[in-house]
Amino acid sequence: MNRVAAEEAGIETKLIDAMNTLFGKHPGLRANHAKGLVTQGVFKPSPEAAGISKAILFKGESIPVTLRFSDATGVPLIPDGSPNANPHGAAIKYHLPDGSETDMVLVSFKFFPIGTAEDFLTLLQAIAASPPDAAKPTALERFAASHPSVAAANATLATPASFAEEHYFGINAFIFTDAKGKTQAVRYQLVPDKLAHLSAEEAAKRAPDFLKTELTERLAKTPALFHLKAQLAAQGDDTKDPSKPWPDDRKIIDLGTITIEKIVPDSATAEKALLYLPGQVTEGIDVSDDPMIGIRDSSYAVSFSRRSQ
Ligand code: HEM
């Protein structure tokens, strides 16, 4: 790209360029969360969900889902037990009865390390500018010193014993509208039936693909159960800033269960065609005033277009 074109590039292109610089270019693969596994299962909504959102998703029918678990980074061969493979991802596509789709894209951070897409770009560039031999304080150390939420968010991470034994968070806020038009801001959580984290020492000893192997063996014997939940904002809670968790005492309601039944027959082919978009909502669910959601949508589209070439 020439200098003028680079200056004109939107933030979504700059974000993907920064990821490609940091993680390398890997044709056909995602700019972030490159290593993953595609599964299928069923969402069964709770009666409580229909009371808070009129979405077709919550009407009561069982909804088929395609759920992709992933490791962080755009490094396709990252060992699953590497600290850099955290946060792990869970991207859910719901195949709705009217033939449309809606998505939820979650990770194992409890909240995001920074509040805006612009700061995320600066963070990615600071990491790239801070190799092990960089002079101290590195660009990353300087960024982290002025953004305490980076260390705080990283402290919420640990390697899971299984993709099925991790707690995933939606982080960005969405708005539910009920049948009477009443609105409620929410943040999603995907809660496993059982949570199990490894110590850093245990994680380092695991085989490079242990999360894939474990899930394959587990699902051959028994389905994996998750509970989809929504944390409800109270008056005055910040819906714009994903680095600010809402207080722990906010009400959390059950939206239903997700039962993962099997890994799709050819996960590597399936994931190429799949595009999860956090802003792909359905009537009764809206994006909040958090601008990160729209920027995520456009950067996922840039990544998709590059990996489809
Ligand atoms: C400005 C902030 C963010 C940017 C620029 C960004 C960028 C990206 C990109 C480019 C991809 C690859 C998309 C593709 O090729 O399909 C991706 C994947 C992913 N991101 Fe983000 N992301 C951001 C924030 C988040 C947040 C807040 C979450 C979770 C709440 C998240 C969770 C994920 C997950 C789970 C995937 C893998 C999706 C899949 O399996 O296809 N990201 N992200």
Residues whose N, C-alpha, C, O or C-beta is under 5 A from the ligand:
A	BS01	HEM	L15 R30 A31 N32 H33 R68 S70 G89 A90 A91 V105 L106 V107 F112 A117 F120 F169 G170 I171 L274 L275 Y276 M292 R296 S299 Y300 S303 F304
